[in-house]
Amino acid sequence: MTKRPRKTTKPLLTDKELPLKSGKVRRRDPKQPGLPFDPMPERIAPCLAKLAPKPPQGDEWSYELKWDGYRLAVHIEPTGVRIITRGGHDWTHRFPGIEAAARGYMPSTMILDGEAVVLDEQGRSDFGRLQNSLGTSGRGPGKRPAGNAILYAFDLLYLDGHDLTKMDYAARRSLLEEVVPSGQEGGIRLSEEFDVDPDLLLQHACTHELEGIIAKNRDRSYRPGRNGDWLKIKCIQSDTFAIVGYEPSTAVPGAIASLLLAARYLDGWKYVGSVGTGFKHDEARRLKKQLDKLKTSIPVVQVPGKSLVMTGPSLLAEIDYRAWTHTGTLRHASFKGLREGEDWAEVYRVTDQ
């Protein structure tokens, strides 16, 4: 079997409205040969990476870093730019730097799939800094624009009148690299591929305190959902959970000691444990004030313990953790920040155990 040529190895880089609904992309009508283009869809539901314990091996896989931010689709149209979240919300106004960079691609029309991030001094994506920029890290619902956010583009779904979702990933990637050249700086950058052993890449990612890596099957078309075409291999697990209560602090007046967390389960919720690290005293006080407004006498889950304050599942938290215990709770959990109120699509769902 002839090995597919690969690129040179890249260095490791240290709502106002209801969500848009995804539908089938209308194809060209063969009875209308005068209509040469595929119309740009309002929204394409994203292809999601499935969690895997280790990287897959084989020439059919490509590898890149996993970015820690917000998944976005950037629609560049003749009438302007639209930036759509994974859940279908229009957040163009929240990412002015990315919008300005996208306007530089006009009059071309395209849909870029990527991740909005804020980088730290070492060039690593930092979810907490992104949340601070958006105004959502323990300070209530965020409405500020994240002018310092940039987009790492990793797929191209539509280009100049042509729907690319039926093409294999290798072909889409080739077109993406023509649109967003390697090494380009600014508000929109290319998420680089790495031609190295994936186990070594994962080891380097973890050593540099990155999220992990993504593996993509080069022979597959763009299919929405978690179907195994894309895999994520993490250094540390990180997911979104609903806050359903808290334990008051006995050491710091007016603060929380820990947050009680729940995941989606069937048609309701399931308790998955608590988190008591990752926030400072001032943030612990802000969280208590927010949660006190959400107190309920009818908890959505039953939680063992005394002196607990139960709340409605209105606030979402991004949580780092090492693993799951045999009882179905998070092991070594740490609070990263609050997520936006529109991020319900991100909430972790547990299956039958």
C-alpha positions, 0 to 999 in steps of 0.5 A: 500500500502506497503511503499518502504523502504528508506535509512537513511536520509543524512545530508544537505551538507552545442570545438575542435569538433562538438557535438556528435549526440545522437542515438538509443542504439543498442540492443543485436541481438537475432540471435547472442547469442555469443554477450553477451554485449550491445555496449557502445553508443557514447552518450546518450542525457540527461534526463532533469529536468522540472521546477515545482513550488513545490516538488511532494509528494509520495513514488514514488519520491526521492529527492536530492539537485540541483547542480549549475554547468555543466551537464556531462556524464563520459564515462569510457571505456577500451581505456580511459575516455571521458567527454561529455557535455550536448550539445555533446562536448568532454571536457575531457581536461577541467576536469582533476581532474574528468578524473583522478578520473574516471580512477580509476574505470577502467577496469570497463566500465560505463557511469556516469551522473552527474554535475561538480561543484566547491565548496565554503568554506561552501560546496555549489556549486558555478557556478561563481567559476566554470566559473572562473576556466574555464576562462569564467567569463567575460574574453572571451572564456574559454579554461583553465582546471578546475582542482578543479572541482568535479563530483556529480554523480546522475545516472548510464546509462551503466555498464560493457556491459549492457545498463541500460537506460530501467531500472527504476530509483530505480534500476539504483540508487541502482547500482550507490550506489554500484559503487560510495559509499555514503560518498566517497570523491575525484573527483567523489562523490555520489549526496545523496538522502534525506529521508525527507519531500521535502518541508522541504528539499527545505526550508533548501536548500533555507536557506543555499543559495543553488540552490534548489532540484531535484525530480526523479520518481523512477519508470521511465526509463531514457528518454531524454528531459524534460518529467516530470520524473525529476523535479527541484524546485528552490529557485531562478530561473537561466537560460542562455540567449543570450546577444544582446546589452548593455547600456553604463555606464554614471558613470563608463567610458568604462563600461556597465551599463546593458546587454540586454538579449534575449531568443530563440523564434520560429526560432529567438529571443525575448527580455526578459529584461536587467540586471544591477547587479552582475558584478563589475567595472572591469568586466563591463569594460571587458564585454564592450570590448568584446561586442564592437567587436560584434556590429551590425547595424541589431539587432536581436531583437527590444529593447526600449530605447536610447543610446543602443549598439546592438550586435550579440547574440554571448555571453551567460550569466547565469542569476539569477532572481526571476520571469517573469513579465506580459510583458515577461521580467525578474524580479530582474535579476542578472548576474552570469557569462558568459557561454561557446560558446558551450552552445547553448543547454542551452539557454532558450526558451520562448513559445507563450504567 
